[in-house]
Amino acid sequence: MGSEPSVPPRFFYLEEDAHGSRFDTDANTVEPINLGEAPRCSRCGDPIGMLTWLPPYRVDLVLHGEELGDFLHLSGDDLLVSKRLAQALRDEGLTGLEGFHPVEVMRVRRKRRSPKPSNVPQYFTVRPCLGRAAVDLSRSRIRYGKTPTCEECRCEGIDAIHGFTLESGTWQGEDIFHPRGLQGVLTVSERFERFVARHGFTNMRLTLSEEYVWNPRGPHPLTTTKQGSA
C-alpha cells in the first residue's frame, strides 16, 4: 500500500496591519543614523538587501491607533519587535531573525486627541535573514523588468507580483526570511503563522504567498507568462 503524497509547506507574506487598525504605529529612526554596507550576492556581487542599521538604535514612535503594537517595520530591512514577541520567539525556537538589539524610544507622539499610552514596551531591532529558499520562476506570477540571470540571487527589478511559490527543496526551515529572487518580500512559515495566532501578537497581517499581490501600476492581474516574466 503506497504512502500518501506529502503536502507541500505553505508560506505567507508578513506586513504591518496598519490602515487604521487600533495598533497602527509608525517608527522612525532618530539622528544620528549610522548605516553599514548592504549585503551582496556571493556569485554576481549585486546588492541583495538594504543598508544595515548600526548603533545607536533610537526611534520616535507615532501612534495613529490606540495601542502600540508588537511588530513595527522601519525603513529598509529592519524591524522592531516588542519584548514579549522577542521572548516568545526565543522560547519557542523560531528561526530567521538576527540581531535582537535593544532600542531606545525617544518619544511617542499621538495623531489623535487622546492620552498617550501608559505603557511603552521595550523594543528590539531585528533583521530577517536572507534564506536559501528560492522563488519558483515557472510557478510564480511575477513580472520582471528583465529575466533574472544570476542563479544564486535571482534578483532583478520587479514590476508586479500576483502570487508567488517557492521552489521545492530550496527552503531550509527558516521561519521568517527573505527568499532568493524576492529579497524585499518578508516571508514566513506555517509555524510562524500558527505562532502569531496562538499568542495574539498585534500589528501583523499575513497573506498566503499565492494570494499576495503587489502591482503599483494598477489592479489588473497578470494574464500571461511572457519573456521577462515568471
VOPA-110541 format. One record per residue: x, y, z of N, C-alpha, C, O, CB in turn. Coordinates in steps of 0.1 Angstrom, whole numbers, plus 5000, padded with zeros to 4 digits. Each point is the difference from the previous one (the first is absolute). Glycine has a CB too. Layout:
<nodes>
XYZXYZXYZXYZXYZ/...
</nodes>
This chain:
<nodes>
500849885000499250125000500950125000500850025009497349865003/501750214978500950114999499750115010498950015005501349944971/500850135027499850115010499450124993500250024988501849905025/497350164995499350114994501150114997500950015008497049945005/501950124976501050114997500050115011498950035005500749924970/501650105028500150105010499450134995500150034988502049865021/497350195000499550134996501150105001500750015010497049934999/502550144980501150095000499750115010498950045003501549924973/500750105030499850105010499450134994500250034989501749875024/497350174996499550134995500850115006500649985011497149924988/502350214994500850125004499050125000499150004992503149905000/498250205016499250125001500850134998501250005004497249875011/501050234980500750135000499650075013498850015003501150014971/501050045033499850075012500250154998501050054995499849755018/498250284992500150155000499350055012499449935008500750074967/500150135027499350075011498550004997499650014989502450135016/497249845006498550014998499650145003499450035010500349734997/500750334984499750155002498650034995499049935003503550124995/497450064994498850044994498950025010498949954998501749934981/499750205032498950045009499849905011499050015007500050114975/501849775020499849915010500350065014500650115000499949704984/499050135027500350065013501450005004500450075009497349864997/503249994987501449995003500850074989501349984999498349805013/499850304980500750074989501150105006499650095007498349894978/503449995012501150085006501150014990500349914992499150015031/501150204976501250024992501250015008500050055012498750084971/502449825013501350015007501050064991500249964988499349835025/501250314992501050084992501350005007500050035012498250114978/502949845003501350015007500450145003499550094993501249704994/500150235023500350135005501550034997500949915002497450075017/502050144977501450044997500849995012499550035011499750124970/502149825019500749964987499749864996499949915009502050254997/498049814981499749874995501349954994500550064990497049995006/503049845009501249944994499649874992499249925005502250175015/499149914968499649894991501349924996501050064997497050074995/501949745007501149924995499749954986499050054993501549885030/500349984972499949964986498849914998499549935010503050084988/497049994990498949914996500549864997501149994995497650214996/500649695012500549874996500049994985499250064993499949845028/501850024974500249984986500049854996500449925009500950294990/498349764989499949864996501449954999501050064995496949994992/502349835018501349935000500549974986501249974998498349945025/499650084967500449964987500150124990501150014994497749785010/500250304995500150114991500450135006500450094993497949794994/501750135026500450125007499050115001500350115005501949834987/496650045002499050105001499450015014500049915008499450054968/500150175028499450015013498749915001499250004990501750245012/498949705009498849925002499350035013499349925005501849904982/499150315017499350055012500350145002500750064992499449715018/499350295000500250145003501250025009500549905006497050144992/502950085003501150045010499749955014498850025004501850184981/500349765022499849955014500050125010500850094998500249684996/498150225016499950105010501049975011500049895005497550154989/503350065010501049985010499750095012499250094999502549854983/498850025030499750085012500650154998500950024993499149775021/499350304994499049985010498649974994499650064990501750095026/498049764991498649964995499050095008499749975011501149794984/498750344999499150095006498950044990500250024988501650075027/496949914990498950024992499050105006500050015013500349764977/498950295002498850075004498849924995500049944989501150295010/497949765009498749934996498950104998499950095008500949705005/498450194977498850084998498849905000499949914991501450264995/497949855024498849915002498850054993499550115004501549815018/498550014967498850044993498849935006498950064999502549984980/498849855027498949925006499850035015500250115004500249724979/499450065025499750025014501149945008500250045012497449954983/503149905000501049945008501249974991499949984988498449925027/502950094991501249974993500149854997499749925009501550275002/499149774977500049864996501349935003501050065005497450004977/501549815016501249915002501050004989501149965001497449905013/501050194974500949984988499950134992498950054996500649715003/501750304999500150134992501149994990501049935002498250205018/500549934968500949994989500750134999499450114997499249724991/502750175013500850134997500350004985499649924993501450085030/499750114973500550014986501049894998500649955009499050304990/500649714988500949904997499549865004498849975000503150195002/499149755003499649875003499949985016499849895004501350034975/499050195028500049995015498650005005499150074995503150045006/497649815010498749985006500150035015501149995006498249844977/499650215024500050015014499049905005498949984995501750275005/499849685011499149905006500050035015501050045006499549784977/498350175023499850035014500849895009500349894995497550225000/502449925017500749915009499249875001500649895000500350305013/497849814988499249885001500149914988500149885000498350245016/501749954972500149924988501449954999500249884996498150264992/502749945015501449955000500249885009500749904996500150334999/498649785017500249895010499349874995500649895001499550285017/498749844976499349894995500849934988500049884999497850225009/502849994984500849944988501149925006500349894994499150314992/501349855024501149925006499549885007500649894998500750325004/497649805006499649895008499549884991500249885003499150285014/500149874971499549904992500949964988499749914992498150175014/503449994994501049964990499750034986500549934991500049895024/498750284982499850044986501250074994500750075007496949964998/502749944983501350044994499850104989499050014994501949765012/500250304991500150084988500250155003500450084991498149764999/501450205023500250145003501450015007500449925008497150124995/503250074993501350035005500050135008499250094996501949774985/499850155028500250135007499550005015500749965009499150154969/498949925024499450025013500750105008500449975012498849794987/501150364995500750105008498950095006499150044993502949954991/498250055029499050095007500050134993501050064995499449835026/498450174978499750134993499550105011499249975008500349914970/501150245021499550115009498950084993500250054989502149965022/496549994995498950084995500150145006499950025012498649784986/501850304993500350135005498750085003499950075010502149934976/496949985006498750065003499049934993500249924990500850305013/497749795002498849954993499150114998499650075009500749705002/499350254976499050114997498749934996500049894994501850274999/497149905009498749954996499550094989500250125000499349795023/499850034968499350074989498650045003499450074993502149814991/498050065027498650025004500050075014501050005007498249804980/499750275016499950075012499549905011498949995003500650234985/501549715017499749915011501349985008501150034995497149854992/501750075025501349995008501049914994499749904992498950135028/502750004983501149914995499949875007499449995011502050214984/499149694999499949875007500850005013501150065001498749834977/499650055032500650005013501249915001500950025008496950035002/502349854981501149915000500649994986499449974990499549905028/502450164981500849994987500849885002501050005008499050254988/499849654996500749875001501550024996500350094992497649785004/502950045010501450004995500049944986499449904997501550075026/499850094967500149954987501449964997501050055006497150104987/502049754998501349954995500150024985498949974993501349875026/500950194975500250004986500449874995501049945006499550304994/498949714990500449874994500050014985499450104994499649775025/501750044974500150004986499849864994500749915005500950294996/497549784990499749874995501249954992500750084993496949975006/502749825002501149944992499750004985498850004996501849875025/500450114971499849974986500049854999501149945001500150284991/497649725006499949865000500549934987500350074990497849965025/502049844986500449924988498849974991500249974989501749935025/496950114992498849984992500050094988500250125001498549805019/501050034968500150084988498650004993499249915000503250034997/497250184998498850014993500049914988501049994992498750255015/499249694991499849914988499550094988498950045000500649765015/501450224976499750104989498949944991499350084993503150005008/497549794998499049944990498650005006499049994993502949874997/498050135024498749995006499550135007498850005004501749764999/500350344998499650125005499550104990500449994988501349985030/497550124986499450104990500750135003499550095007498349794991/503450144997500850125002500550054987500449934991500449985031/499150234977500450064987501350085004500050095008497749934983/503449945002501350065002500350104989499449994989501449815023/500050304991500450094990500949934989499950034988500150165029/500849714988500749914991500249875008499950005012501250194976/499049705004500149875006501349995009501150044996497749864985/501150055032501249995008501049914994499649904994499050135026/502650004981501149934994500949935010500749904997499250264984/500149885031500949945011499249895007498950035006502450194997/499149664996499349895006500050005015499249955007501449924973/500450205026500150015014499050105006499149965008503349994991/497650184997499150095006498750024993499050045006503050085003/498049854978498850014991499450145002498850015000500849745002/501250354999499650135004500050104988501050034994499849935029/498050094973499950104989498850095004499349975010501749884972/498950265011498950095003498649934998499849944989501750265005/497649815016498749944999499050114997499950105007500849715009/498450164974499050104997498649975007499350095003501849944975/498749845024498749965006500149865005500749914995498050244990/500549825026499949875006498549975001499350075006502949945006/497449874983498649955002500149865005499449904994499750254988/501549835030500249875005501449944997500550014989497049955010/503149985012501349934997500049875008499449985010501750254987/499849684997500249875005501549985002500850054992497149864997/502650025021501449975002500349874994499249905000500850235021/501249864974500549884993500249885010500650025010500550134973/498349745013500049885009501549965003500850004991497049934999/502550045022501349965004501050115004501149965004498449844982/500150325012501050115003499850065014501050055006499050004970/498849945030499850055013500749915011499949884999497950224993/502949975017500849935010499450015014500749995010501350044976/496750015015499349995013500050135007499550015011501249774990/499850334994499950135006498550045002499249974992503050104999/497550005020498650045003499750144995498850034998501249825022/501050234978499850144995501250034992501249995005497350085014/501449984968501150014991499650084988498950024997502149775012/500150254984499850064986500449894990501149955001499350295007/498749724983500449904990500950054990500150124997497749775006/503050024991500850044988499150034988499149924997502849935012/498350264986499150054989498950095004499450074992501249724997/499150215024499050105005500650055013499449995011498649884979/503250205009500750045012499250115008500350015012501849934977/497050135005499250105007498749955006499250075006501850094979/498749715013498749945004500249925013500649894999498650104977/500350055035500249945013499149875001498850024999501850215012/500049664990499349874998500149925013501150005006499350004969/498549945029500149925013499449864997499249984991500650235023/500549704995499549864999498749985007499450095006502949844994/497149954997498749975007500250005015499150045007500249824973/501850095025500350005014499950145006499550035011501949774987/499250304995499950145004498650055000499550075009502849974982/496949924999498650044999499249955012499250085006501049924969/500049885029499349945011500550075013499250025009500549764979/501650255013500650065012499350145002499650035011502649854984/497650204995499450135001498549985004499650085009501950014973/497849825013498649985003499949955015499150055007500349904969/501449965028499949955013500350105011499350005010501549784981/500250315007500350105010499250134998500050085010502349824991/497150124988499350124998500950134999499650105004498549805008/503050084981500950114998499350104990499349974991502749895013/498350274999499350114993500850074990501249994999497550045022/500550044970500550084989500749914989501050044994499350155022/499249694982500549914990498949964991498949965004502949955011/498550094972499049954990500849894992501150034994497650195005/500649664999500649894993499249974988498849985001502249935020/499650084967499349974988500749874993501250004999498150254998/499949655000500549894993500850044988499650084992498549785017/503150084989500950044990499450004986500250094992501749835022/497249984983499449994987499050114998499550034989500849735012/499250315010499050104999500650145002499350104999499149745010/502950174993500650135002500150084987500449954989500949965030/498250214981500050094988500850135003499750075010498149834982/503150134999500750135000500150054986500749944992500650005029/497950164975500050054987499850155000498950054999500149734993/502150305009499950145001499450074988499650125001502349875014/498149944974499550074988498549984998499450054990502849915000/497149965018498649984999499549875005500949915003499250244978/498649835020499549875006499949894991499649895004499150255011/501649874972499849894991500949895002501250025001498050154982/500349705016500949895002500949974988499750054989498549855026/502850024987500849954989499249894993499749905006502550165006/497649964975499249904993500849904993499549894997498950295000/502949854999500849914993501450005006500450095006498249944973/502249865017501450005004500850034987499949934990499749905029/501250284982500750044988501550015003500449985012497650154980/502849894998501450025002500250125010499450104998501149814979/500350075033500250105010499049985012499950095009501050064973/498249755017499049975011500249865005500749924994497750244995/501049815022499949875006498649965003499849895005502550135004/
</nodes>
